[in-house]
Amino acid sequence: MARTFRRVARVLAVLAAAAWLGAALHSTQPVTAQRYRDGTVAAAQDSLSAVVTTQLAADAHLHGKTLPPYLGQVLGGALAATSKAQASLTGLQPPDAASAGLRDEAGGLIARANRLISATTDAVDRGDDTGVRQALPELAADADALRAFVERHR
């Protein structure tokens, strides 16, 4: 059941990202460096929230404090949030070289967040508590890196 939900959540995340990307590509407003930076920081903040949510949910799972349907919803939502954040970075062309560097830095952090959340979700689905436990420090490190990025560029 959790695997089915995860698949549905991924499909919905891809569809949402595609819709957002389509809207972004058709925008007629020019993108300024400030606006681009604000959007990049917002995407990193959204990914940070998703990583922290995943950490909390995984820890609660390891302590037997979650029910599978709830955990599936939480992890699916976190994965959808990082997928949307990734799409937002690729949806607009950076207006200058500094913005491109900002995109590359945030993009790496957000891609890592997406991979870690996906791996944690897979470990939960397999009943691999050791894998979930091993993911926690990696999630914490990515959360720290995303937090530092947001603070530096706010």
N, C-alpha and C positions, 0 to 999 in steps of 0.2 A: 504494500500500500504506500509506504513512504517513497519507494522508487518511482511509482506511478506519479505521485505528487511532484517529486523532483523533476521528472520529465515534463510534466505540464507546466511547472514553474519556469523551467528553462525555455520552453516554447513561448510562454507568455512574455518572458523577459526579452527574448529576441524580437518578438512582434512589437513590444513597447519601444525597444531601441530603434527598430526600423521606422516606426511612426515618428519618433522624436527626430531621428536623422532626416527623414523626409521634410519635416517642418523646418528644421534648422537650415537645410539646403535651399529652401524656398524663401528664406528670410531676405528681405530687401534692405534691411538696415546694415550699414557697414559696421564691421566689428573693429572697435578700437582696442588698443593694447590693454587699457584698464578694464574694459568689459570682458575681454578674453581672460585676463588674470582672475577677475571675479568669478567667472564661470569655471575656471580650472580649480580654483580654491574650493568652490562649492562642490565640485565633483569629488575632490579629495576628502572634504568634510563628510559627504554622504558615504563614501567608502569607509572612512574611519568609523562612522556610526555602525555600519554593517559588520565590520570586523569586531568591534566591541560587543555588539549584540551576539555574534557567533561565539565569542569567548564565553560570555555569560551563559548562553544556552548550552554550550558544550560542557561547561563546568556543572551546571545544574543537572544535565543528563548523567554525568559521571557519578553524581551524588543521589541518583534515583529520584530527582525532583521534577521530572517532566513526563508528560504523556506523549506517545509517538505522534498523534495528529498535531498537537501543539508544536512540538519540536520541528516537525516537517514544515509547518507554516512559517515558523520563525527563520529557519535556515533557508527556505525557499525565498522568503522576502529579502534576506540579506544577499543572497546570490543575485536576485533581480536588481537590487540597488547597485551592486558593483557593475553589473552588466550595463545598466543605464548610464552609470558614470563613465564607463569606457566608451560608450557610444557618443556621449556628449563631447568627449575630447576629440573624437574623429569626425564629428559633425560639422565643424567649422575650421576653415583654414586660419592658422595663426597669422596675425597681421604683420609680425616682424620676427627677427631672429631671436630676440629675447623671449618672446611668447612661445616660439617653437621649442626653445630650451626648457621653458616651464612645462609645456605639454609633455615633453619627453620624460622629464623627471616625475611628474605626477602620473603619467601613463604607466611607467614601470611599477610604481607603488600600487596603483589601482589594479594592474594586471596580476601582481603578486597576491593582492587581497582576494581577487576573484579565484585564483588557483587554490589558495589556502581554504577559502570558504567551501569551494567545491570538494576538495579533498576531505575536509572535516565532515561534510554532508555524506560523502561516500562512506567514510569510516563509520558514521552513525548507522547508515543503512545496512552495512555489513555486520553490525554488532561488534565492531572492532574497537573496544574501549581503549586498548593500548594505542591504536592509531589516533583516537580522539585525544588521549592524554598527551601524545607526542606533538599534536598540532597546537596545543595551547601556548607553548613558548614562542612558536613561530608566529602565531596570531598576535601575541603580545609585542613581538619585535616589529611586526608590520604596523600595528596600531601606534607604536612609539614613533616610527618613521613618518607615518601619515600625520600624526599630531604635530611633529616638528615642522613638516612641510606647511601645514595650515598656519601655524604660528609665524613662520618666517615670511609668508606671503600674504598675510591678512591685510 
